[in-house]
Amino acid sequence: MSDATTPQPRPPQNPPPGTPPRRRRGPLVIAIIVVVLAVLVILHIVRGKKPERAASAQVVTVATATLGPMPETITALGTITPLATVTVLPQLSGYLTAVGYREGQDVQKGQFLAQIDPRQYEISKQQAEAQLAKDQASLAQARSDLARYTLLNERKSIAEQTYSDQVFLVQQDEAAVKADKASIAQYALDLVYCHITAPVSGRVGLQLVDPGNYVTASSSPGIAVITQMKPTTVEFPVPQDTLGNVLQRFGTGAKLPVTVYSSDNSKQLATGVLYAISNQMATATGTVTLRASLPNDDEALYPNEFVNVKLLVDTLQNAVLVPTPAVQTGAPGNYVYLVNDNNTVSVHKVTLGPSDGKNTVIASGLAAGQRVVTDGLDRLSDGAKIRPAAARAAAASGASGASAAAADTGANSDADAGTAAATDATGATDASGAHAHHGHRPHGASGASGAAGASGAPEASQAS
């Protein structure tokens, strides 16, 4: 019975044929997952790459070098200097009894200015006149005695010494008379000095002394200050490097015109002619002072006023001229972007001459008729392709509207159309000289370029 109830062990069951072992399934699943992830990454990278666009031609403004005259000028900071500034000082002492001018009044030479009490000088003159009468009487008596002594001396009736003493006495009396006359002339001159007049024509400054004050000879600050207003002069320094041309022209007798402008260069004040050059150079600044005469008929120029001076030294004829914005300065030195026949640009070194602000003379390195870039220079480089803005000038208004319409519908068009619109908008923005991230256009940009850059570029970028 015990043998019948004891459980018997079950024989092992074998797996069906073709079934892989469980240990081999794990690595296979991991390999499949890695392959799938690698495929997904590759597809993402391939699809994420944007199609590379070929570099588009930059729209620039082009100008042609021309032949023309160019004035050679020197600009400097000058000071208005009057021809005469006189401080009227008293020449004797006394009380000031009257002042005959108003502050800021224009006076003429010889016009009455002030009066010093003359009474003491009148009395002194009268005393000198009395002394003169006395000495003249003594001289007459001495001459009469000399005439008598002369006859007696000829007859040998008196001693020779007596005659000689009388001769000397006459000479002494003659000298006394001359001294008396000189004293009278001195007191007469003092009376003239009591009546003070204007030594030059000009404008009187503020009143310095009031009547009732006691003044002395050459006392400071004086009676009045007179400044000659017209004509006047302007003094200005010239660097030693440019002095040679001035000396050469001035030495030939040429009249070099000078134009005077206000301190802010907003108004022309006067014109004149250079008439004097200083004989010494300032060692501290390396300049020489020049002086030009100015009529100043309207009295617009005031003494010691700071002004801007422009001296015309010479005028260059048949000079090669280019617009000043075309000239650049960098590592090569002074250069321009020269436009080639295949609508590319090349860096061209030039030697500069004088400039008037608008145009600049090219002394060497460029010939008349060659074209240079004047606007849109910020992103140019040697060999860059360009498209002159002058070629699009005729269709500027139509191109602006077409670019805006294409930009408005670019979101619904295919990707290629959006890319083309973005490219066109980018070129238009370059032509106007503005960058897309700045959001503004500088002065001088064309209307068509500004409209394309402002309205068409944002939508075109979204479409792409």
QUIVENWO-V686442 format. One line per field, one symbol per residue. phi: phi as a letter, one per 20 degrees, with the letter a starting at -180 (. if undefined). A space follows every 50 residues. Layout:
phi->???
This chain:
phi->.fffeffefeffeefffneffffeffgffffffffffffffffffffffe ffefgefeecddcdfcdaecfedcdbedcfcffbcdeedfdbereeebcd cdfmeecdgnffdbcdgeffffffffffffffffffffffffffffffff ffffemecffffffffffffffffffffffffffffffffffffeecffc erdeeffdcegofedcflfeeneacddfebfcccdbecfffdfgffffff fenfeefcdddffemebeeacbcfcbcfecdfffdmccedccecflfelf edgmfecddcdeeacfdlefdcggffedcaffoebceeeefelcdcfcfc dedfbdneccedfbobdfofdcedbnefdebfnfeccgfffdffdfffff ffffffffeffeeffffffffffffffffffendefefmbdffnffffff fffedeffffffff
